[in-house]
Amino acid sequence: MTPGIRPGTRRPTGPETTGTLRPPLVRELLLVTALFLVYKFGRQVANGHETRAFDNADRVWDWERALHLPGEGAVQRLLLHDDTVIHVANTFYATVHFPATVAFLVWLYVRRPAHYLWSRRVLALVTTAALALHILVPLAPPRMLAAAGLVDTAQVYGPSVYAATPDTDTMANQFAAMPSLHFGWALMVAIGLIAATRGRWRLLWLLHPVLTLLVIVGTANHYWLDALVATALLGAALYLVPRPAPVRTGRTLAVRVRRAPAPRPAVAPETARAPESALTSGRTGTPRSADEPVLAEALR
């Protein structure tokens, strides 16, 4: 039997028990709401600058070709094979980004407080850096770039979260393509869930950013470089924000322990029998006397 483990011993797998206090809910709601509002209003401040945005788009397109990155059109052609597929991709782009991130933070807040604080700080740092780049480097998305030859799938197939023209859009800054927060947040959701869980299949969370990347590129809302820059910003944030301690949880999981076989009782070795001597006789094995032949001769 394994030392220190008894049959039926249970290992922790459930809610976190690291001792990290869950932050006050009202404070967290205010912080997250404030971050969202700063991001939205910041994007509005960065709106406009159309000439700079298209000049930067031409440069990004040329850089991608110089780096021999695959064309965004290759992904879009795969989606355009079926109207339903491209509609689903547009719906994913419009509806999954914020709800998935909010659900991620809520789950961490309830089940993994330490990982919630870590993830919230990382997301805040990435979003702040992205907002600064949106202001400093306005960038027209590939769907607006004539050289790309791509279809604005949201406008053609729907649904769309953007106005038909950037100058009439009062809800979003369409020149905030780099970095892609769709991809950056999706990648952080996957990394955060992998770090906060212990399931055998937890690496499958990486499918979320992979699918997000295909959607943002295939719908011509982002360049490949937008995702690469978002990845670099996330990597820097993860380096700067200390990671929480490994998860120790309260729910238990049975551990099957194989019992060692019981030892057999010791058996005394059998005493070896001496071979019958020439001096033994008959069935009794009684030794013969040396005078026995003389006595027999005298009795005749």
C-alpha positions as CSV (number, residue, x, y, z in Angstrom):
1,M,0.0,0.0,0.0
2,T,1.3,3.5,-0.8
3,P,2.7,5.1,2.4
4,G,0.4,7.8,3.8
5,I,-2.6,6.9,1.6
6,R,-5.4,4.7,2.6
7,P,-8.1,3.2,0.4
8,G,-10.8,5.8,-0.1
9,T,-8.4,8.7,0.5
10,R,-9.7,11.7,-1.4
11,R,-7.9,14.4,-3.3
12,P,-9.2,18.0,-3.6
13,T,-10.8,18.9,-6.9
14,G,-13.6,21.4,-6.1
15,P,-13.9,25.1,-5.0
16,E,-10.7,26.9,-4.2
17,T,-9.5,26.8,-0.6
18,T,-6.3,28.8,-0.9
19,G,-7.5,31.3,1.7
20,T,-7.9,34.1,-0.7
21,L,-10.8,36.3,0.3
22,R,-13.4,37.0,-2.3
23,P,-13.4,40.8,-3.1
24,P,-16.5,42.8,-2.4
25,L,-19.1,42.2,-5.2
26,V,-20.2,45.9,-5.4
27,R,-16.7,47.1,-5.7
28,E,-15.9,44.6,-8.4
29,L,-19.0,45.5,-10.4
30,L,-18.1,49.2,-10.2
31,L,-14.5,48.5,-11.3
32,V,-15.4,46.3,-14.2
33,T,-18.2,48.7,-15.3
34,A,-15.7,51.6,-15.1
35,L,-13.2,49.7,-17.2
36,F,-15.8,49.0,-19.8
37,L,-16.9,52.6,-20.0
38,V,-13.4,54.0,-20.2
39,Y,-12.7,51.5,-23.0
40,K,-15.9,52.5,-24.9
41,F,-15.4,56.3,-24.5
42,G,-11.7,56.0,-25.2
43,R,-12.5,54.3,-28.5
44,Q,-14.8,57.2,-29.3
45,V,-12.0,59.7,-28.6
46,A,-9.9,57.8,-31.0
47,N,-12.5,57.8,-33.7
48,G,-11.8,59.7,-36.9
49,H,-8.3,60.0,-38.3
50,E,-9.5,58.3,-41.5
51,T,-6.5,59.2,-43.6
52,R,-4.0,57.9,-41.0
53,A,-6.1,54.8,-40.6
54,F,-5.9,53.9,-44.2
55,D,-2.2,54.7,-44.5
56,N,-1.5,52.4,-41.6
57,A,-3.7,49.7,-43.2
58,D,-1.6,49.8,-46.4
59,R,1.5,49.4,-44.3
60,V,0.1,46.5,-42.3
61,W,-1.0,44.8,-45.5
62,D,2.5,45.2,-47.0
63,W,4.2,43.9,-43.8
64,E,2.0,40.8,-43.8
65,R,3.0,40.1,-47.4
66,A,6.7,40.7,-46.6
67,L,6.4,38.3,-43.7
68,H,4.7,35.7,-46.0
69,L,1.7,35.4,-43.7
70,P,-1.3,33.7,-45.3
71,G,-3.8,36.0,-46.9
72,E,-6.9,36.8,-44.9
73,G,-8.9,36.0,-48.1
74,A,-8.1,32.2,-47.8
75,V,-10.0,32.0,-44.5
76,Q,-12.9,34.2,-45.8
77,R,-13.3,31.9,-48.9
78,L,-13.8,28.9,-46.6
79,L,-16.6,30.8,-44.8
80,L,-18.2,32.1,-47.9
81,H,-18.9,28.5,-49.2
82,D,-22.2,28.5,-47.3
83,D,-24.4,31.4,-46.3
84,T,-25.3,29.8,-43.0
85,V,-21.7,29.4,-42.0
86,I,-20.8,33.1,-42.7
87,H,-24.0,34.2,-40.8
88,V,-23.0,32.1,-37.8
89,A,-19.5,33.6,-38.0
90,N,-20.9,37.1,-38.0
91,T,-23.2,36.3,-35.1
92,F,-20.2,34.8,-33.2
93,Y,-18.3,38.0,-33.8
94,A,-21.2,40.2,-32.6
95,T,-22.4,38.3,-29.6
96,V,-19.8,36.0,-28.0
97,H,-17.0,38.5,-27.3
98,F,-18.4,40.3,-24.2
99,P,-20.7,37.6,-22.8
100,A,-17.9,34.9,-22.8
101,T,-15.5,37.2,-21.0
102,V,-18.2,38.3,-18.4
103,A,-19.1,34.6,-17.8
104,F,-15.5,33.8,-17.3
105,L,-15.0,36.5,-14.7
106,V,-18.2,35.6,-12.9
107,W,-17.2,31.9,-12.7
108,L,-13.8,32.8,-11.4
109,Y,-15.2,35.3,-8.8
110,V,-17.5,32.5,-7.4
111,R,-15.2,29.5,-7.6
112,R,-11.6,30.8,-7.8
113,P,-11.2,34.2,-6.1
114,A,-7.4,34.3,-6.4
115,H,-7.6,33.6,-10.2
116,Y,-10.3,36.1,-10.6
117,L,-8.1,38.9,-9.2
118,W,-5.2,37.8,-11.4
119,S,-7.4,37.6,-14.5
120,R,-9.1,40.9,-13.9
121,R,-5.8,42.7,-13.5
122,V,-4.4,41.1,-16.6
123,L,-7.4,42.0,-18.7
124,A,-7.4,45.6,-17.3
125,L,-3.7,45.9,-18.3
126,V,-4.2,44.5,-21.8
127,T,-7.3,46.7,-22.4
128,T,-5.5,49.8,-21.3
129,A,-2.5,49.1,-23.5
130,A,-4.8,48.3,-26.4
131,L,-6.8,51.6,-26.0
132,A,-3.5,53.5,-26.1
133,L,-2.6,51.8,-29.4
134,H,-6.1,52.5,-30.8
135,I,-5.5,56.2,-30.1
136,L,-1.9,56.3,-31.3
137,V,-2.2,53.9,-34.3
138,P,-5.6,54.1,-35.9
139,L,-6.1,51.3,-38.4
140,A,-8.7,50.6,-41.0
141,P,-9.8,46.9,-40.9
142,P,-9.2,44.7,-44.0
143,R,-12.9,44.9,-45.0
144,M,-12.3,48.6,-45.8
145,L,-9.1,48.1,-47.6
146,A,-9.4,48.0,-51.4
147,A,-6.1,46.2,-51.9
148,A,-7.3,43.3,-49.8
149,G,-10.3,42.6,-52.0
150,L,-12.3,41.2,-49.1
151,V,-16.1,41.2,-48.5
152,D,-17.6,43.1,-45.6
153,T,-19.5,40.0,-44.5
154,A,-21.4,41.7,-41.7
155,Q,-22.9,44.2,-44.1
156,V,-23.7,41.7,-46.8
157,Y,-24.9,38.7,-44.8
158,G,-25.6,40.2,-41.3
159,P,-25.7,40.7,-38.5
160,S,-23.5,43.7,-38.1
161,V,-22.5,45.7,-35.0
162,Y,-21.1,48.6,-37.1
163,A,-22.7,51.3,-39.0
164,A,-22.5,51.2,-42.8
165,T,-19.8,54.0,-42.8
166,P,-17.4,54.9,-40.0
167,D,-18.3,58.6,-39.9
168,T,-21.9,57.7,-39.0
169,D,-21.0,55.2,-36.3
170,T,-21.8,56.5,-32.9
171,M,-21.4,53.2,-31.0
172,A,-17.9,52.0,-32.0
173,N,-14.6,53.1,-33.4
174,Q,-14.2,51.2,-36.7
175,F,-10.5,52.3,-36.9
176,A,-9.5,50.4,-33.7
177,A,-8.4,47.2,-35.4
178,M,-5.0,46.8,-33.8
179,P,-4.7,45.1,-31.5
180,S,-7.7,42.7,-31.6
181,L,-9.3,42.6,-28.2
182,H,-11.6,40.0,-29.5
183,F,-8.6,37.7,-29.8
184,G,-6.7,39.0,-26.8
185,W,-9.6,38.5,-24.4
186,A,-10.5,35.1,-25.8
187,L,-6.9,34.0,-25.3
188,M,-6.9,35.2,-21.7
189,V,-10.2,33.4,-21.1
190,A,-8.6,30.1,-22.3
191,I,-5.4,30.7,-20.3
192,G,-7.3,31.6,-17.2
193,L,-9.5,28.6,-17.3
194,I,-6.6,26.3,-17.9
195,A,-4.8,27.8,-14.9
196,A,-7.9,27.6,-12.7
197,T,-9.0,24.1,-13.4
198,R,-7.5,20.6,-13.2
199,G,-9.6,18.6,-15.6
200,R,-8.0,16.2,-18.0
201,W,-9.5,18.0,-21.0
202,R,-8.9,21.6,-19.9
203,L,-6.5,22.3,-22.8
204,L,-9.6,22.2,-25.0
205,W,-10.4,25.8,-23.8
206,L,-7.8,26.8,-26.4
207,L,-10.4,26.1,-29.0
208,H,-12.1,29.4,-28.0
209,P,-9.3,31.7,-29.2
210,V,-8.6,29.5,-32.2
211,L,-12.2,29.8,-33.3
212,T,-12.2,33.5,-32.5
213,L,-9.1,34.0,-34.7
214,L,-10.8,32.3,-37.6
215,V,-13.9,34.4,-37.2
216,I,-12.2,37.8,-36.9
217,V,-10.0,37.1,-39.9
218,G,-12.6,35.4,-42.0
219,T,-15.1,38.2,-41.5
220,A,-12.4,40.7,-42.5
221,N,-12.6,42.6,-39.3
222,H,-8.9,42.1,-38.4
223,Y,-5.5,41.3,-39.9
224,W,-3.3,38.5,-38.7
225,L,-1.0,41.1,-37.2
226,D,-3.8,42.4,-35.0
227,A,-3.9,39.0,-33.3
228,L,-0.1,38.8,-33.0
229,V,0.1,42.3,-31.4
230,A,-2.7,41.3,-28.9
231,T,-0.8,38.1,-28.1
232,A,2.3,40.2,-27.4
233,L,0.4,42.5,-25.1
234,L,-1.1,39.6,-23.2
235,G,2.3,38.0,-22.8
236,A,3.7,41.2,-21.3
237,A,0.7,41.5,-18.9
238,L,1.0,37.9,-17.8
239,Y,4.7,38.5,-17.1
240,L,4.0,41.6,-15.0
241,V,1.0,40.4,-13.0
242,P,2.0,37.7,-10.5
243,R,0.2,34.4,-11.0
244,P,-1.8,33.0,-8.1
245,A,-0.8,29.9,-6.2
246,P,-1.8,26.5,-7.6
247,V,-5.4,25.5,-7.0
248,R,-6.3,23.6,-3.8
249,T,-9.9,22.7,-3.7
250,G,-12.5,21.6,-1.3
251,R,-14.5,19.0,-3.1
252,T,-12.9,15.5,-3.1
253,L,-12.2,12.8,-5.5
254,A,-11.8,9.2,-4.5
255,V,-8.3,7.7,-5.1
256,R,-8.2,4.0,-5.9
257,V,-5.3,2.3,-4.1
258,R,-4.3,-1.2,-4.8
259,R,-3.7,-3.3,-1.7
260,A,-0.5,-5.3,-1.4
261,P,-1.0,-9.1,-1.3
262,A,-1.0,-10.5,2.3
263,P,2.3,-12.3,3.1
264,R,2.2,-16.2,3.3
265,P,2.9,-17.8,6.7
266,A,6.5,-19.0,7.0
267,V,6.8,-22.8,6.6
268,A,9.6,-24.6,8.5
269,P,11.9,-26.5,6.1
270,E,11.4,-30.3,6.1
271,T,14.2,-32.2,7.8
272,A,16.0,-34.4,5.3
273,R,15.8,-38.2,6.0
274,A,19.0,-40.0,6.1
275,P,19.4,-42.8,3.5
276,E,18.9,-46.3,4.7
277,S,22.3,-47.8,5.7
278,A,23.5,-51.2,5.0
279,L,23.3,-51.7,8.7
280,T,19.5,-51.2,8.8
281,S,17.3,-54.1,8.4
282,G,13.7,-55.1,7.7
283,R,10.7,-52.8,7.9
284,T,11.7,-51.3,11.2
285,G,14.9,-50.0,10.0
286,T,16.6,-51.3,13.3
287,P,20.3,-51.4,13.0
288,R,21.9,-54.9,12.9
289,S,24.3,-56.0,15.5
290,A,27.8,-57.1,14.4
291,D,27.5,-60.4,16.5
292,E,24.2,-61.4,14.9
293,P,25.7,-63.8,12.2
294,V,27.9,-65.6,14.9
295,L,24.9,-66.1,17.1
296,A,22.8,-67.6,14.3
297,E,25.6,-70.1,13.5
298,A,25.8,-71.3,17.1
299,L,22.0,-72.0,17.2
300,R,22.0,-74.3,14.3
